[in-house]
């Protein structure tokens, strides 16, 4: 394994490693305004939510590596402590990237990137009409992390109003993760489109899962089940009862495996583990357990 001491790397080298490794990162597409009324629009991937009570997001306009200058967004929130955080989805990612160009101060990136300004209700900076979710924020604090090139400035933005395009909501009025079609930032020129790779991981049970350490050794040390599979199996409160296992033996594929491997414990274990793995990949954890516990395997 390559081991690097951060103090031995140039800032550019360190940033490259970190941006490729700490990814994907959500994108904060932030609109700000200076004391003279000049609007600025710029994306930041050093961004996330950090509190819900109060509701606070943090983004970081870092000092430029090239010449250690600060960004207009930072200068603006120090003058007018307000912003709008606009969520970026796939349909607007190319224009968002264009808005990151370092245009001269006073340039309105809404116009340069072809976005539509939408008046905010509480704050002075406008919203991006094309964004599926727009959050009007006041700035609680700006924390400087240093004066050297590459140093971040943590902008703590408290969310006051949230505007949501109803087209991305599901039947219950909640945001549909597929419909919002988010994108995220990786290293270099790379992005990812979240809807292309959506998958669910069931949250740990509200009481106590049995844990991987409680799995039978033949399962825990399986050559076929992955760490993810073991995590799924460990996230149950109890194991199926004998009656449930017996009832599942009518499953055609399980029945075929059991009939074909009579007297062949090695192949039986392999076939059962592979079948259980397929069930786990389909999210059928309880059925996978019944397969694995068939005939003591």
C-alpha positions, -999 to 999 in steps of 0.1 A, spaced: 0 0 0 13 35 -9 17 56 22 20 94 18 29 120 44 7 150 36 35 174 46 58 159 18 33 167 -10 28 199 -28 -7 215 -23 -16 206 -58 -5 170 -54 -24 167 -21 -55 183 -36 -54 158 -65 -52 128 -42 -80 140 -19 -104 151 -47 -101 117 -64 -104 97 -31 -130 117 -12 -158 114 -38 -185 116 -49 -192 150 -35 -225 169 -37 -224 202 -55 -234 235 -39 -244 259 -67 -245 291 -47 -257 325 -57 -245 355 -38 -246 393 -41 -222 421 -32 -229 454 -15 -233 471 -49 -259 445 -61 -237 425 -84 -248 389 -86 -224 359 -86 -232 323 -93 -206 296 -86 -204 258 -79 -185 243 -50 -180 206 -43 -165 212 -8 -201 211 5 -225 192 26 -253 194 53 -241 194 89 -271 201 110 -309 199 108 -318 218 140 -308 244 131 -307 235 94 -272 243 84 -251 236 52 -214 243 49 -195 251 17 -159 262 14 -146 287 -12 -109 278 -10 -82 303 -18 -69 298 -53 -38 276 -57 -26 297 -85 -22 330 -68 -37 327 -34 -66 351 -42 -101 346 -28 -133 339 -47 -160 364 -54 -185 342 -35 -165 345 -4 -161 382 -7 -198 386 -13 -210 367 17 -187 387 39 -203 419 25 -239 406 23 -243 375 46 -269 357 25 -269 331 -3 -291 306 -22 -279 270 -24 -292 256 -57 -292 218 -61 -276 206 -94 -291 178 -114 -280 162 -147 -300 185 -170 -280 215 -158 -245 201 -151 -228 215 -182 -241 250 -176 -231 247 -140 -196 238 -150 -195 268 -173 -205 290 -143 -172 280 -126 -151 299 -150 -132 327 -133 -150 357 -150 -140 392 -139 -157 406 -108 -191 420 -116 -199 394 -143 -232 378 -138 -228 340 -143 -265 336 -146 -262 353 -180 -229 337 -190 -241 302 -182 -277 307 -195 -296 303 -163 -328 320 -153 -328 343 -123 -357 339 -100 -363 364 -72 -359 350 -37 -386 356 -10 -363 363 20 -328 370 8 -312 393 -18 -294 368 -40 -316 352 -67 -325 316 -72 -317 294 -102 -350 286 -117 -337 255 -134 -326 239 -101 -349 213 -87 -344 225 -51 -334 260 -41 -326 269 -5 -326 305 7 -300 309 35 -285 334 59 -248 332 68 -242 323 104 -204 324 103 -174 323 80 -144 304 94 -111 309 77 -88 278 78 -57 297 68 -40 323 47 -21 300 23 -31 290 -12 -56 262 -10 -69 271 24 -106 267 28 -131 292 42 -161 274 59 -193 293 52 -220 282 76 -253 288 58 -286 284 77 -315 273 56 -345 296 59 -367 286 29 -367 255 7 -383 257 -28 -389 223 -44 -400 216 -80 -431 194 -76 -421 173 -106 -395 156 -85 -419 145 -57 -434 111 -53 -470 103 -44 -465 110 -7 -450 144 -14 -414 134 -7 -384 139 -30 -381 109 -53 -344 100 -54 -347 88 -90 -367 118 -103 -343 144 -89 -315 130 -110 -286 144 -90 -250 146 -101 -219 146 -79 -183 157 -83 -153 134 -85 -117 142 -92 -104 161 -122 -130 164 -150 -151 135 -136 -187 136 -124 -212 109 -117 -249 107 -124 -265 93 -93 -297 79 -109 -276 56 -131 -263 38 -100 -291 39 -74 -292 11 -49 -306 7 -14 -289 -4 18 -314 -12 44 -308 7 76 -297 -14 106 -326 -27 126 -339 -4 153 -331 -29 180 -300 -50 176 -289 -70 146 -271 -103 154 -239 -90 138 -214 -107 115 -197 -122 145 -228 -142 153 -230 -159 118 -222 -196 117 -185 -201 107 -194 -218 74 -213 -187 64 -189 -161 79 -159 -178 61 -177 -184 29 -156 -182 -3 -187 -169 -22 -204 -144 1 -189 -109 2 -185 -85 31 -216 -67 19 -235 -100 19 -223 -108 55 -234 -73 65 -269 -80 51 -271 -113 70 -259 -98 102 -287 -71 100 -314 -93 113 -327 -96 149 -331 -134 148 -329 -164 125 -357 -182 107 -375 -208 127 -372 -245 117 -407 -245 103 -399 -215 80 -368 -232 67 -387 -265 62 -415 -246 43 -390 -229 20 -376 -263 8 -405 -263 -17 -387 -235 -35 -379 -251 -70 -342 -239 -71 -335 -249 -36 -351 -283 -41 -330 -288 -73 -298 -280 -54 -306 -303 -25 -316 -332 -48 -285 -328 -70 -260 -327 -42 -271 -356 -20 -240 -370 -4 -218 -342 -18 -214 -317 11 -188 -296 -7 -208 -289 -38 -240 -285 -17 -224 -257 3 -211 -240 -28 -244 -241 -46 -264 -230 -16 -240 -201 -9 -242 -190 -45 -280 -191 -45 -281 -172 -12 -258 -146 -27 -282 -140 -56 -311 -137 -32 -291 -111 -12 -284 -91 -43 -322 -90 -49 -327 -78 -13 -343 -111 -2 -324 -114 30 -349 -137 49 -350 -161 20 -312 -162 18 -311 -171 54 -335 -200 48 -314 -212 20 -282 -211 40 -298 -229 70 -311 -257 48 -297 -290 61 -274 -273 85 -253 -256 59 
